[in-house]
Amino acid sequence: MKPVQLTVDNIAKAIFTVNRHAKTALNPSFLYLLKKKAIEKLLEEGKAKKVGLHFSRNPKYSQQQSDVLVAVGDYYFHIPPTKQDFAALPHLGALNDSYRNPPARMPLSEAKAILIAYTGLKEKPEQSPKQLTRPVFRRLGDRY
């Protein structure tokens, strides 16, 4: 595998790829954690910018909910808001369906490698299911 360059554009493409795959993954929790930690680190370093609040397309419990729109390079992502975000950021209303992120061609393994290198997170190996033991049938009244 070629060496990974940690530019803002590469990180943004990696977040885009991981986010796209997380929506259909069987166990998306690590992918969403990678996205969250990468965006938080970009915000801390000043390489990403919070733009405003959008109404969530799929709110929990049919309540109205907002998400923070974050700009990373040419890409935009949504993250959950904090209390300070509601006071500091403008509300942009409903999502604009006319805008789409630029297409990114990157394998998921490369995207994960970039974000793992950037955030320092470690992926826990998936635990294999416990070996099933075969039942032992005994006659009624027999002892173990």
C-alpha positions as CSV (number, residue, x, y, z in Angstrom):
1,M,0.0,0.0,0.0
2,K,1.3,3.4,-0.9
3,P,2.1,5.9,1.9
4,V,-0.8,8.0,3.1
5,Q,-0.7,11.8,2.7
6,L,-2.7,13.6,5.4
7,T,-3.8,16.6,3.4
8,V,-7.2,18.3,4.2
9,D,-8.5,17.2,0.8
10,N,-7.5,13.6,1.4
11,I,-9.0,13.6,4.8
12,A,-12.2,15.1,3.5
13,K,-12.4,12.4,0.8
14,A,-11.7,9.7,3.4
15,I,-14.5,11.1,5.7
16,F,-16.9,11.2,2.7
17,T,-16.0,7.5,1.8
18,V,-16.3,6.3,5.4
19,N,-19.6,8.1,5.9
20,R,-21.1,6.7,2.7
21,H,-20.1,3.1,3.7
22,A,-21.3,3.6,7.3
23,K,-24.9,4.2,6.1
24,T,-25.1,0.6,4.8
25,A,-22.6,-1.2,7.0
26,L,-23.7,-4.0,9.3
27,N,-21.7,-2.6,12.2
28,P,-21.3,1.2,11.5
29,S,-20.3,2.3,15.0
30,F,-16.5,2.3,14.3
31,L,-16.9,4.1,11.0
32,Y,-19.1,6.8,12.6
33,L,-16.6,7.2,15.4
34,L,-13.8,7.7,12.9
35,K,-15.8,10.4,11.1
36,K,-16.7,12.1,14.4
37,K,-13.1,12.1,15.7
38,A,-11.6,13.3,12.4
39,I,-14.0,16.2,12.1
40,E,-13.5,17.2,15.8
41,K,-9.7,17.2,15.2
42,L,-10.0,19.2,12.0
43,L,-12.2,21.8,13.8
44,E,-9.6,22.0,16.7
45,E,-6.8,22.6,14.2
46,G,-8.8,25.2,12.3
47,K,-8.9,23.1,9.1
48,A,-12.7,22.8,9.1
49,K,-15.4,25.3,9.8
50,K,-18.9,25.1,11.3
51,V,-21.2,26.8,8.8
52,G,-24.6,26.7,10.5
53,L,-27.5,24.5,11.6
54,H,-29.8,22.4,9.4
55,F,-33.0,20.7,10.3
56,S,-32.3,17.0,10.4
57,R,-33.9,14.9,7.7
58,N,-34.5,11.9,10.0
59,P,-35.2,13.3,13.5
60,K,-35.5,10.9,16.4
61,Y,-39.0,10.3,17.8
62,S,-40.6,12.5,15.1
63,Q,-39.3,15.6,16.9
64,Q,-37.7,18.5,15.1
65,Q,-34.0,18.2,15.4
66,S,-31.0,20.1,14.1
67,D,-27.5,19.1,12.9
68,V,-24.4,21.2,12.5
69,L,-23.2,21.7,8.9
70,V,-19.3,21.5,8.8
71,A,-17.2,22.5,5.8
72,V,-14.0,20.5,5.2
73,G,-12.3,21.6,2.0
74,D,-14.9,21.1,-0.8
75,Y,-17.0,18.7,1.3
76,Y,-19.8,19.3,3.8
77,F,-20.8,17.0,6.6
78,H,-23.4,16.9,9.4
79,I,-22.5,16.3,13.1
80,P,-24.7,16.5,16.2
81,P,-24.9,20.0,17.7
82,T,-23.7,21.1,21.2
83,K,-25.5,23.7,23.3
84,Q,-22.9,26.3,22.3
85,D,-23.7,25.7,18.6
86,F,-27.3,26.7,19.0
87,A,-26.2,30.1,20.5
88,A,-23.3,30.8,18.1
89,L,-24.4,29.4,14.7
90,P,-27.1,30.7,12.3
91,H,-29.9,28.4,11.5
92,L,-30.0,27.6,7.8
93,G,-33.4,26.0,7.7
94,A,-34.1,22.8,5.7
95,L,-31.4,21.0,3.8
96,N,-30.7,22.2,0.3
97,D,-31.2,19.2,-2.0
98,S,-29.6,21.0,-5.0
99,Y,-26.0,20.7,-3.5
100,R,-24.1,17.5,-3.5
101,N,-20.5,16.8,-2.3
102,P,-18.1,16.2,-5.2
103,P,-17.7,12.5,-6.1
104,A,-14.7,10.8,-4.4
105,R,-13.2,7.5,-5.7
106,M,-11.4,5.9,-2.7
107,P,-11.5,2.4,-1.4
108,L,-12.9,2.0,2.1
109,S,-9.7,0.4,3.3
110,E,-7.6,3.4,2.2
111,A,-10.1,5.8,3.7
112,K,-10.0,4.0,7.0
113,A,-6.2,3.9,6.9
114,I,-6.1,7.7,6.4
115,L,-8.5,8.4,9.2
116,I,-6.8,6.0,11.6
117,A,-3.5,7.6,10.9
118,Y,-4.9,11.0,11.4
119,T,-7.0,10.4,14.6
120,G,-4.8,7.7,16.1
121,L,-7.8,5.5,16.8
122,K,-7.4,1.7,16.8
123,E,-10.0,-0.6,15.4
124,K,-10.9,-3.4,17.8
125,P,-11.0,-6.8,16.0
126,E,-14.4,-8.1,15.7
127,Q,-15.2,-10.7,18.3
128,S,-16.1,-14.1,16.8
129,P,-19.2,-15.6,18.2
130,K,-18.6,-18.0,21.1
131,Q,-18.3,-21.7,20.1
132,L,-21.6,-23.4,20.6
133,T,-21.5,-26.6,22.6
134,R,-23.5,-29.5,21.6
135,P,-26.2,-30.4,24.1
136,V,-25.7,-33.6,26.1
137,F,-28.8,-35.7,26.5
138,R,-29.2,-37.7,29.7
139,R,-31.9,-40.0,30.9
140,L,-34.2,-38.6,33.4
141,G,-32.8,-39.1,36.9
142,D,-29.1,-39.5,35.7
143,R,-26.6,-37.4,37.5
144,Y,-24.0,-35.1,35.9
